[in-house]
Amino acid sequence: MPAKPELLTPVNCQLIFIDLQPQMAFGVQSIDRQQLKNNVVALAKAAKAFKIPTIITTVETESFSGHTFPELLAVFPDIPILERTSMNSWDDQKVRDALAANGRQKVVVAGLWTEVCNNTFAFDAMREGGYEIYMVADASGGTSKDAHDYAMQRMIQVGVVPMTWQQVMLEWQRDWAHRDTYDAVIDIVKEHSGAYGMGVDYAYTMVHKADERVKHGPRQDPVPAKSG
């Protein structure tokens, strides 16, 4: 566990996405799978906005797991996809080399499944690599709620830091005066943050009189229906 509390910043961490593939998602029962995808893509967009070094790794793509979520790949169309055979990403030298090349000891993790691929990577990356692990619980999923929850508890017991995707993003932003990322963060909030995003849209358009985010046809005035 880190010796003292330390916030994530855009310059002290890196991010790894593990096995965000359809066959793995089919088995997820700990979170609604559409919500899972929303959270993963939001985290990816935030990482891109803050220029966080990002790794995508996959397991047995062609033979079993299928291709990485296209919405995730659309955010990072040019980075290499590190294919593996082992359930534990730490067992693949390409993954170790990519982590080392990024040169940051704090590793933010999102992936499938929490109790297998995330858990084994976290333990070995901490034990052998000396990394600090920040596990994004709502951008990860397990085969049952118990499987996910107990895996999270097991990791927390040895020093893994539990987080949520929006917590990660807002920790990176930290201060709304950071204007270089402000617009990107607000756009992610509007699209991916549910009721919070709806509230932002409402405040911008109704209070601050900003234009609506989308163009639409003319709004027609009410016309009372004729009686009888």
Accessible surface in RSA format (square Angstrom, percent):
REM  Atomic radii and reference values for relative SASA: ProtOr
REM  Chains: A
REM  Algorithm: Lee & Richards
REM  Probe-radius: 1.40
REM  Slices: 20
REM RES _ NUM      All-atoms   Total-Side   Main-Chain    Non-polar    All polar
REM                ABS   REL    ABS   REL    ABS   REL    ABS   REL    ABS   REL
RES MET A   1   166.32  86.1 108.62  71.9  57.71 137.4  71.03  60.4  95.29 126.2
RES PRO A   2    32.65  23.8  15.33  14.0  17.32  63.0  22.08  18.2  10.57  65.7
RES ALA A   3   114.96 105.7  65.10 100.5  49.86 113.4  76.09 107.2  38.87 103.0
RES LYS A   4   147.20  71.8 142.67  87.5   4.53  10.8  88.01  79.2  59.19  63.1
RES PRO A   5   139.67 101.8 108.46  98.9  31.20 113.4 120.63  99.6  19.04 118.3
RES GLU A   6    90.79  52.1  71.61  54.2  19.18  45.7  23.27  45.0  67.52  55.1
RES LEU A   7    86.25  48.0  81.13  58.0   5.12  12.9  81.38  57.2   4.86  13.1
RES LEU A   8     0.57   0.3   0.00   0.0   0.57   1.4   0.00   0.0   0.57   1.5
RES THR A   9    38.65  27.5  38.33  38.9   0.32   0.8  37.68  50.6   0.97   1.5
RES PRO A  10    40.41  29.4  38.04  34.7   2.36   8.6  38.04  31.4   2.36  14.7
RES VAL A  11   117.78  77.5 101.08  91.5  16.70  40.2 101.08  87.8  16.70  45.3
RES ASN A  12    31.88  22.0  23.88  23.1   8.00  19.3  26.26  63.2   5.61   5.4
RES CYS A  13     0.00   0.0   0.00   0.0   0.00   0.0   0.00   0.0   0.00   0.0
RES GLN A  14     0.05   0.0   0.05   0.0   0.00   0.0   0.05   0.1   0.00   0.0
RES LEU A  15     0.12   0.1   0.00   0.0   0.12   0.3   0.12   0.1   0.00   0.0
RES ILE A  16     0.00   0.0   0.00   0.0   0.00   0.0   0.00   0.0   0.00   0.0
RES PHE A  17     1.01   0.5   0.67   0.4   0.34   0.9   0.74   0.4   0.27   0.8
RES ILE A  18     0.00   0.0   0.00   0.0   0.00   0.0   0.00   0.0   0.00   0.0
RES ASP A  19     0.23   0.2   0.00   0.0   0.23   0.5   0.00   0.0   0.23   0.2
RES LEU A  20     2.57   1.4   0.68   0.5   1.89   4.7   0.68   0.5   1.89   5.1
RES GLN A  21     0.00   0.0   0.00   0.0   0.00   0.0   0.00   0.0   0.00   0.0
RES PRO A  22    45.31  33.0  43.67  39.8   1.64   6.0  45.31  37.4   0.00   0.0
RES GLN A  23    63.35  35.4  60.57  44.3   2.78   6.6   3.19   6.8  60.15  45.6
RES MET A  24    15.56   8.1  15.56  10.3   0.00   0.0  12.26  10.4   3.30   4.4
RES ALA A  25    10.44   9.6  10.44  16.1   0.00   0.0  10.44  14.7   0.00   0.0
RES PHE A  26   123.18  61.6 112.59  69.7  10.59  27.6 112.68  68.3  10.50  30.1
RES GLY A  27    24.48  30.2   0.00   N/A  24.48  30.2  21.72  59.6   2.76   6.2
RES VAL A  28     1.73   1.1   0.00   0.0   1.73   4.2   0.00   0.0   1.73   4.7
RES GLN A  29   115.38  64.5  88.04  64.3  27.33  65.1  31.36  66.7  84.02  63.7
RES SER A  30    26.49  22.4   1.13   1.5  25.36  58.4   1.67   3.5  24.82  34.8
RES ILE A  31    38.55  21.9  25.45  19.0  13.10  31.6  34.66  25.0   3.89  10.5
RES ASP A  32    96.94  67.9  78.41  78.0  18.53  43.8  39.44  92.8  57.50  57.3
RES ARG A  33   111.00  46.6 102.36  52.2   8.63  20.6  28.42  38.8  82.57  50.0
RES GLN A  34   126.71  70.9 120.92  88.4   5.79  13.8  56.78 120.9  69.93  53.0
RES GLN A  35    83.02  46.4  79.82  58.3   3.20   7.6  24.71  52.6  58.31  44.2
RES LEU A  36     0.30   0.2   0.30   0.2   0.00   0.0   0.30   0.2   0.00   0.0
RES LYS A  37    52.26  25.5  52.26  32.1   0.00   0.0  18.37  16.5  33.89  36.1
RES ASN A  38    34.65  23.9  29.93  28.9   4.71  11.3  18.77  45.2  15.87  15.3
RES ASN A  39     4.02   2.8   4.02   3.9   0.00   0.0   0.00   0.0   4.02   3.9
RES VAL A  40     0.00   0.0   0.00   0.0   0.00   0.0   0.00   0.0   0.00   0.0
RES VAL A  41    10.44   6.9  10.44   9.4   0.00   0.0  10.44   9.1   0.00   0.0
RES ALA A  42     0.00   0.0   0.00   0.0   0.00   0.0   0.00   0.0   0.00   0.0
RES LEU A  43     0.00   0.0   0.00   0.0   0.00   0.0   0.00   0.0   0.00   0.0
RES ALA A  44     0.00   0.0   0.00   0.0   0.00   0.0   0.00   0.0   0.00   0.0
RES LYS A  45    57.84  28.2  53.67  32.9   4.17   9.9  41.03  36.9  16.82  17.9
RES ALA A  46     0.00   0.0   0.00   0.0   0.00   0.0   0.00   0.0   0.00   0.0
RES ALA A  47     0.00   0.0   0.00   0.0   0.00   0.0   0.00   0.0   0.00   0.0
RES LYS A  48   113.96  55.6 103.02  63.2  10.94  26.0  70.59  63.5  43.37  46.2
RES ALA A  49    24.23  22.3   4.47   6.9  19.75  44.9  16.36  23.0   7.87  20.8
RES PHE A  50    14.35   7.2   5.09   3.2   9.26  24.1   8.18   5.0   6.17  17.7
RES LYS A  51   174.92  85.3 153.55  94.2  21.36  50.9 117.67 105.9  57.25  61.0
RES ILE A  52     6.90   3.9   0.00   0.0   6.90  16.6   0.21   0.1   6.69  18.2
RES PRO A  53    33.44  24.4  21.48  19.6  11.96  43.5  33.28  27.5   0.16   1.0
RES THR A  54    20.81  14.8   1.98   2.0  18.83  44.9   1.98   2.7  18.83  28.5
RES ILE A  55     9.60   5.5   6.49   4.8   3.11   7.5   9.60   6.9   0.00   0.0
RES ILE A  56     2.20   1.3   2.20   1.6   0.00   0.0   2.20   1.6   0.00   0.0
RES THR A  57     0.40   0.3   0.00   0.0   0.40   0.9   0.00   0.0   0.40   0.6
RES THR A  58     1.31   0.9   1.31   1.3   0.00   0.0   1.31   1.8   0.00   0.0
RES VAL A  59    11.39   7.5  11.39  10.3   0.00   0.0  11.39   9.9   0.00   0.0
RES GLU A  60    61.67  35.4  58.83  44.5   2.84   6.8  26.12  50.5  35.55  29.0
RES THR A  61    20.87  14.8  17.09  17.3   3.79   9.0  15.15  20.4   5.72   8.6
RES GLU A  62   152.97  87.8 119.16  90.2  33.81  80.5  63.40 122.6  89.57  73.1
RES SER A  63    88.03  74.4  46.83  62.5  41.21  94.9  53.89 114.8  34.14  47.8
RES PHE A  64   127.52  63.8 107.52  66.6  20.00  52.0 113.88  69.0  13.64  39.0
RES SER A  65     0.46   0.4   0.24   0.3   0.23   0.5   0.16   0.3   0.30   0.4
RES GLY A  66    21.57  26.6   0.00   N/A  21.57  26.6  20.77  57.0   0.79   1.8
RES HIS A  67   117.94  64.5 112.38  78.1   5.57  14.2  74.20  76.5  43.74  50.9
RES THR A  68     4.92   3.5   1.36   1.4   3.57   8.5   0.58   0.8   4.34   6.6
RES PHE A  69    12.02   6.0  11.72   7.3   0.30   0.8  12.02   7.3   0.00   0.0
RES PRO A  70    91.29  66.5  86.69  79.0   4.60  16.7  88.02  72.7   3.27  20.3
RES GLU A  71    71.26  40.9  65.04  49.2   6.22  14.8  41.40  80.1  29.86  24.4
RES LEU A  72     0.12   0.1   0.12   0.1   0.00   0.0   0.12   0.1   0.00   0.0
RES LEU A  73    47.46  26.4  46.65  33.4   0.81   2.0  46.65  32.8   0.81   2.2
RES ALA A  74    73.73  67.8  47.48  73.3  26.24  59.7  56.87  80.1  16.85  44.6
RES VAL A  75    13.31   8.8   8.53   7.7   4.78  11.5  13.08  11.4   0.23   0.6
RES PHE A  76    21.06  10.5  16.37  10.1   4.69  12.2  18.84  11.4   2.23   6.4
RES PRO A  77    93.22  67.9  59.70  54.4  33.52 121.9  64.51  53.3  28.71 178.4
RES ASP A  78   133.78  93.7 102.44 102.0  31.34  74.1  39.02  91.8  94.76  94.5
RES ILE A  79    50.91  29.0  39.69  29.6  11.22  27.0  41.44  29.8   9.47  25.7
RES PRO A  80    98.26  71.6  84.37  76.9  13.90  50.5  96.24  79.5   2.02  12.6
RES ILE A  81    79.69  45.3  54.78  40.8  24.91  60.0  54.78  39.4  24.91  67.6
RES LEU A  82    21.10  11.8  21.10  15.1   0.00   0.0  21.10  14.8   0.00   0.0
RES GLU A  83    67.56  38.8  62.40  47.2   5.16  12.3  52.15 100.9  15.41  12.6
RES ARG A  84     4.68   2.0   0.34   0.2   4.35  10.3   4.13   5.6   0.56   0.3
RES THR A  85   113.77  80.9  94.89  96.2  18.88  45.0  65.59  88.1  48.18  72.8
RES SER A  86    32.36  27.3  22.49  30.0   9.87  22.7  25.28  53.8   7.08   9.9
RES MET A  87   126.02  65.3 122.96  81.4   3.06   7.3  99.12  84.3  26.90  35.6
RES ASN A  88    15.97  11.0  15.67  15.1   0.30   0.7   7.57  18.2   8.40   8.1
RES SER A  89     0.00   0.0   0.00   0.0   0.00   0.0   0.00   0.0   0.00   0.0
RES TRP A  90    13.40   5.4  13.40   6.5   0.00   0.0  13.40   7.1   0.00   0.0
RES ASP A  91    85.87  60.2  54.63  54.4  31.25  73.9  17.05  40.1  68.82  68.6
RES ASP A  92    26.15  18.3  21.79  21.7   4.36  10.3   6.45  15.2  19.70  19.6
RES GLN A  93   109.30  61.1 102.98  75.3   6.32  15.1  54.30 115.6  55.01  41.7
RES LYS A  94    94.17  45.9  87.58  53.7   6.59  15.7  76.08  68.5  18.09  19.3
RES VAL A  95     0.00   0.0   0.00   0.0   0.00   0.0   0.00   0.0   0.00   0.0
RES ARG A  96    76.40  32.1  73.06  37.2   3.34   8.0  15.02  20.5  61.38  37.2
RES ASP A  97    76.65  53.7  71.53  71.2   5.13  12.1  28.04  66.0  48.61  48.5
RES ALA A  98    25.30  23.3  17.07  26.3   8.23  18.7  24.95  35.1   0.35   0.9
RES LEU A  99     0.39   0.2   0.07   0.0   0.32   0.8   0.07   0.0   0.32   0.9
RES ALA A 100    66.94  61.6  46.81  72.2  20.14  45.8  52.23  73.5  14.72  39.0
RES ALA A 101    89.70  82.5  47.33  73.0  42.38  96.4  60.18  84.8  29.52  78.2
RES ASN A 102    44.78  30.9  26.88  26.0  17.89  43.1   4.58  11.0  40.20  38.9
RES GLY A 103    62.39  76.9   0.00   N/A  62.39  76.9  31.25  85.8  31.14  69.7
RES ARG A 104    52.89  22.2  47.90  24.4   4.98  11.9  11.27  15.4  41.62  25.2
RES GLN A 105    90.32  50.5  85.46  62.5   4.86  11.6  51.53 109.7  38.80  29.4
RES LYS A 106    10.34   5.0  10.32   6.3   0.02   0.0   9.94   8.9   0.40   0.4
RES VAL A 107     0.03   0.0   0.03   0.0   0.00   0.0   0.03   0.0   0.00   0.0
RES VAL A 108     0.00   0.0   0.00   0.0   0.00   0.0   0.00   0.0   0.00   0.0
RES VAL A 109     0.00   0.0   0.00   0.0   0.00   0.0   0.00   0.0   0.00   0.0
RES ALA A 110     0.00   0.0   0.00   0.0   0.00   0.0   0.00   0.0   0.00   0.0
RES GLY A 111     0.00   0.0   0.00   N/A   0.00   0.0   0.00   0.0   0.00   0.0
RES LEU A 112     0.00   0.0   0.00   0.0   0.00   0.0   0.00   0.0   0.00   0.0
RES TRP A 113    62.81  25.2  62.81  30.4   0.00   0.0  62.81  33.5   0.00   0.0
RES THR A 114     0.00   0.0   0.00   0.0   0.00   0.0   0.00   0.0   0.00   0.0
RES GLU A 115    44.05  25.3  28.78  21.8  15.27  36.4  26.30  50.9  17.75  14.5
RES VAL A 116    40.21  26.5  38.99  35.3   1.22   2.9  40.21  34.9   0.00   0.0
RES CYS A 117     2.05   1.6   2.05   2.3   0.00   0.0   0.00   0.0   2.05   2.2
RES ASN A 118     0.00   0.0   0.00   0.0   0.00   0.0   0.00   0.0   0.00   0.0
RES ASN A 119     4.27   2.9   4.27   4.1   0.00   0.0   0.65   1.6   3.62   3.5
RES THR A 120    50.92  36.2  46.72  47.4   4.20  10.0  50.58  67.9   0.34   0.5
RES PHE A 121     0.00   0.0   0.00   0.0   0.00   0.0   0.00   0.0   0.00   0.0
RES ALA A 122     0.00   0.0   0.00   0.0   0.00   0.0   0.00   0.0   0.00   0.0
RES PHE A 123    48.51  24.3  44.55  27.6   3.96  10.3  46.73  28.3   1.78   5.1
RES ASP A 124    25.70  18.0  25.70  25.6   0.00   0.0   0.53   1.2  25.17  25.1
RES ALA A 125     0.02   0.0   0.02   0.0   0.00   0.0   0.02   0.0   0.00   0.0
RES MET A 126    38.00  19.7  26.57  17.6  11.42  27.2  26.19  22.3  11.81  15.6
RES ARG A 127   171.53  72.0 135.72  69.2  35.81  85.3  78.34 107.1  93.19  56.5
RES GLU A 128    90.48  51.9  51.70  39.1  38.77  92.3  26.17  50.6  64.31  52.5
RES GLY A 129    25.36  31.3   0.00   N/A  25.36  31.3   9.87  27.1  15.50  34.7
RES GLY A 130    49.17  60.6   0.00   N/A  49.17  60.6  32.17  88.3  17.01  38.1
RES TYR A 131    20.70   9.7  14.65   8.3   6.05  15.7   3.36   2.5  17.34  21.4
RES GLU A 132    47.52  27.3  44.06  33.3   3.45   8.2  17.79  34.4  29.73  24.3
RES ILE A 133     0.82   0.5   0.00   0.0   0.82   2.0   0.00   0.0   0.82   2.2
RES TYR A 134     8.86   4.1   8.86   5.0   0.00   0.0   6.65   5.0   2.21   2.7
RES MET A 135     0.00   0.0   0.00   0.0   0.00   0.0   0.00   0.0   0.00   0.0
RES VAL A 136     0.00   0.0   0.00   0.0   0.00   0.0   0.00   0.0   0.00   0.0
RES ALA A 137    22.95  21.1  20.77  32.1   2.18   5.0  20.79  29.3   2.16   5.7
RES ASP A 138    36.27  25.4  33.61  33.5   2.66   6.3  21.95  51.7  14.32  14.3
RES ALA A 139     0.00   0.0   0.00   0.0   0.00   0.0   0.00   0.0   0.00   0.0
RES SER A 140     0.69   0.6   0.00   0.0   0.69   1.6   0.00   0.0   0.69   1.0
RES GLY A 141     0.00   0.0   0.00   N/A   0.00   0.0   0.00   0.0   0.00   0.0
RES GLY A 142     0.00   0.0   0.00   N/A   0.00   0.0   0.00   0.0   0.00   0.0
RES THR A 143    50.13  35.7  39.78  40.3  10.35  24.7  24.37  32.7  25.77  39.0
RES SER A 144    45.05  38.1  44.47  59.3   0.58   1.3  36.60  77.9   8.45  11.8
RES LYS A 145   135.55  66.1 131.56  80.7   3.99   9.5  98.72  88.9  36.84  39.2
RES ASP A 146    90.17  63.2  88.79  88.4   1.38   3.3  17.58  41.4  72.59  72.4
RES ALA A 147    23.65  21.7  11.73  18.1  11.91  27.1  22.25  31.3   1.39   3.7
RES HIS A 148    20.33  11.1  20.33  14.1   0.00   0.0  10.39  10.7   9.94  11.6
RES ASP A 149    40.69  28.5  38.34  38.2   2.35   5.6  15.10  35.5  25.58  25.5
RES TYR A 150   138.25  64.5 134.07  76.3   4.18  10.9  88.28  66.3  49.97  61.6
RES ALA A 151     5.98   5.5   1.20   1.9   4.78  10.9   4.89   6.9   1.08   2.9
RES MET A 152    13.52   7.0  13.52   8.9   0.00   0.0  13.52  11.5   0.00   0.0
RES GLN A 153    91.40  51.1  89.60  65.5   1.79   4.3  30.71  65.4  60.68  46.0
RES ARG A 154   132.50  55.6 130.26  66.4   2.25   5.3  39.76  54.3  92.74  56.2
RES MET A 155     0.01   0.0   0.01   0.0   0.00   0.0   0.01   0.0   0.00   0.0
RES ILE A 156    69.61  39.6  66.35  49.4   3.26   7.9  66.35  47.8   3.26   8.8
RES GLN A 157   147.21  82.3 108.46  79.3  38.75  92.3  41.51  88.4 105.70  80.2
RES VAL A 158    76.18  50.1  57.59  52.1  18.59  44.8  66.10  57.4  10.08  27.4
RES GLY A 159     3.53   4.4   0.00   N/A   3.53   4.4   0.78   2.1   2.75   6.2
RES VAL A 160     2.49   1.6   0.03   0.0   2.46   5.9   0.03   0.0   2.46   6.7
RES VAL A 161    42.15  27.7  41.72  37.8   0.43   1.0  42.15  36.6   0.00   0.0
RES PRO A 162    58.76  42.8  47.69  43.5  11.07  40.2  47.98  39.6  10.78  67.0
RES MET A 163     8.32   4.3   4.62   3.1   3.70   8.8   7.31   6.2   1.01   1.3
RES THR A 164    58.79  41.8  58.79  59.6   0.00   0.0  47.59  63.9  11.20  16.9
RES TRP A 165    12.39   5.0  12.39   6.0   0.00   0.0   2.04   1.1  10.35  16.8
RES GLN A 166    50.42  28.2  50.42  36.8   0.00   0.0  10.60  22.6  39.81  30.2
RES GLN A 167    81.99  45.8  71.85  52.5  10.14  24.1  30.83  65.6  51.15  38.8
RES VAL A 168     0.00   0.0   0.00   0.0   0.00   0.0   0.00   0.0   0.00   0.0
RES MET A 169     0.00   0.0   0.00   0.0   0.00   0.0   0.00   0.0   0.00   0.0
RES LEU A 170    58.75  32.7  51.99  37.2   6.76  17.0  52.97  37.2   5.78  15.6
RES GLU A 171    32.15  18.5  22.51  17.0   9.64  23.0  12.42  24.0  19.73  16.1
RES TRP A 172     5.00   2.0   0.00   0.0   5.00  11.8   0.00   0.0   5.00   8.1
RES GLN A 173     2.31   1.3   2.12   1.5   0.19   0.5   2.31   4.9   0.00   0.0
RES ARG A 174   164.76  69.2 127.17  64.8  37.59  89.5  42.44  58.0 122.33  74.1
RES ASP A 175    66.40  46.5  62.22  61.9   4.18   9.9  13.94  32.8  52.46  52.3
RES TRP A 176   108.11  43.4 103.93  50.3   4.18   9.8  74.46  39.7  33.64  54.6
RES ALA A 177    72.39  66.6  49.46  76.3  22.92  52.1  56.13  79.0  16.26  43.1
RES HIS A 178    84.07  45.9  79.88  55.5   4.18  10.7  53.93  55.6  30.14  35.1
RES ARG A 179   152.37  64.0 136.84  69.8  15.53  37.0  64.55  88.2  87.82  53.2
RES ASP A 180   132.44  92.8  88.85  88.4  43.59 103.1  50.50 118.8  81.94  81.7
RES THR A 181    14.91  10.6  14.57  14.8   0.34   0.8  13.46  18.1   1.45   2.2
RES TYR A 182    39.39  18.4  39.39  22.4   0.00   0.0  12.59   9.5  26.80  33.0
RES ASP A 183    97.25  68.1  95.29  94.8   1.96   4.6  32.20  75.8  65.05  64.9
RES ALA A 184    36.66  33.7  28.71  44.3   7.95  18.1  34.22  48.2   2.44   6.5
RES VAL A 185     0.00   0.0   0.00   0.0   0.00   0.0   0.00   0.0   0.00   0.0
RES ILE A 186    13.83   7.9  13.83  10.3   0.00   0.0  13.83  10.0   0.00   0.0
RES ASP A 187    81.85  57.3  78.53  78.2   3.32   7.9  26.25  61.8  55.60  55.5
RES ILE A 188     9.42   5.4   8.47   6.3   0.95   2.3   9.42   6.8   0.00   0.0
RES VAL A 189     0.00   0.0   0.00   0.0   0.00   0.0   0.00   0.0   0.00   0.0
RES LYS A 190    31.40  15.3  19.66  12.1  11.74  27.9   0.07   0.1  31.32  33.4
RES GLU A 191   106.29  61.0  80.01  60.5  26.28  62.6  24.19  46.8  82.10  67.0
RES HIS A 192    19.76  10.8  12.31   8.6   7.45  19.1  13.65  14.1   6.11   7.1
RES SER A 193    16.60  14.0   0.10   0.1  16.51  38.0   7.54  16.1   9.06  12.7
RES GLY A 194    44.72  55.2   0.00   N/A  44.72  55.2  36.68 100.6   8.05  18.0
RES ALA A 195    81.52  75.0  65.92 101.7  15.60  35.5  66.23  93.3  15.29  40.5
RES TYR A 196    94.58  44.2  82.95  47.2  11.62  30.2  73.77  55.4  20.81  25.7
RES GLY A 197     0.00   0.0   0.00   N/A   0.00   0.0   0.00   0.0   0.00   0.0
RES MET A 198   138.19  71.6 129.87  86.0   8.32  19.8 103.03  87.6  35.16  46.6
RES GLY A 199    37.39  46.1   0.00   N/A  37.39  46.1  32.71  89.8   4.68  10.5
RES VAL A 200    17.84  11.7  13.99  12.7   3.85   9.3  16.71  14.5   1.12   3.0
RES ASP A 201    33.85  23.7  33.70  33.5   0.15   0.4  19.60  46.1  14.25  14.2
RES TYR A 202   137.21  64.1 132.65  75.5   4.56  11.9  96.18  72.3  41.03  50.6
RES ALA A 203    33.92  31.2  33.82  52.2   0.10   0.2  33.92  47.8   0.00   0.0
RES TYR A 204    58.82  27.5  58.82  33.5   0.00   0.0  53.95  40.5   4.87   6.0
RES THR A 205    31.98  22.7  23.93  24.3   8.05  19.2  15.34  20.6  16.65  25.2
RES MET A 206   104.15  53.9  94.27  62.4   9.88  23.5  67.33  57.2  36.82  48.8
RES VAL A 207    96.59  63.6  74.10  67.1  22.49  54.2  78.25  68.0  18.34  49.7
RES HIS A 208   129.83  71.0 102.83  71.5  27.01  69.1  65.12  67.1  64.72  75.3
RES LYS A 209   154.98  75.6 128.51  78.8  26.47  63.0  93.79  84.4  61.19  65.2
RES ALA A 210    43.78  40.3  26.04  40.2  17.74  40.3  35.87  50.5   7.91  21.0
RES ASP A 211   122.20  85.6 101.36 100.9  20.84  49.3  28.35  66.7  93.85  93.6
RES GLU A 212    84.53  48.5  68.65  51.9  15.87  37.8  28.28  54.7  56.24  45.9
RES ARG A 213   131.87  55.4  90.33  46.0  41.54  98.9  40.55  55.4  91.32  55.3
RES VAL A 214   104.59  68.8  97.40  88.2   7.18  17.3 101.92  88.6   2.67   7.2
RES LYS A 215   188.51  92.0 161.40  99.0  27.11  64.6 120.36 108.3  68.15  72.6
RES HIS A 216   100.10  54.7  60.82  42.3  39.28 100.5  64.36  66.3  35.74  41.6
RES GLY A 217    48.65  60.0   0.00   N/A  48.65  60.0  31.65  86.9  17.00  38.1
RES PRO A 218   124.35  90.6  96.27  87.8  28.08 102.1 108.26  89.4  16.09 100.0
RES ARG A 219   180.87  75.9 148.53  75.7  32.34  77.0  73.60 100.6 107.28  65.0
RES GLN A 220   155.97  87.2 129.54  94.7  26.43  62.9  42.78  91.1 113.19  85.9
RES ASP A 221   119.43  83.7 105.59 105.1  13.84  32.7  27.37  64.4  92.06  91.8
RES PRO A 222   129.57  94.4 102.72  93.6  26.85  97.6 114.28  94.4  15.29  95.0
RES VAL A 223   130.54  85.9 102.32  92.6  28.23  68.0 103.30  89.8  27.25  73.9
RES PRO A 224   119.97  87.4  98.35  89.7  21.62  78.6 110.54  91.3   9.44  58.6
RES ALA A 225    99.81  91.8  64.92 100.2  34.89  79.4  73.94 104.1  25.87  68.5
RES LYS A 226   201.61  98.4 170.63 104.7  30.98  73.8 119.83 107.9  81.78  87.1
RES SER A 227   114.47  96.7  81.11 108.3  33.36  76.9  53.94 114.9  60.53  84.8
RES GLY A 228   129.00 159.1   0.00   N/A 129.00 159.1  68.20 187.2  60.80 136.2
END  Absolute sums over single chains surface
CHAIN  1 A    12216.2       9780.5       2435.7       7191.5       5024.7
END  Absolute sums over all chains
TOTAL         12216.2       9780.5       2435.7       7191.5       5024.7
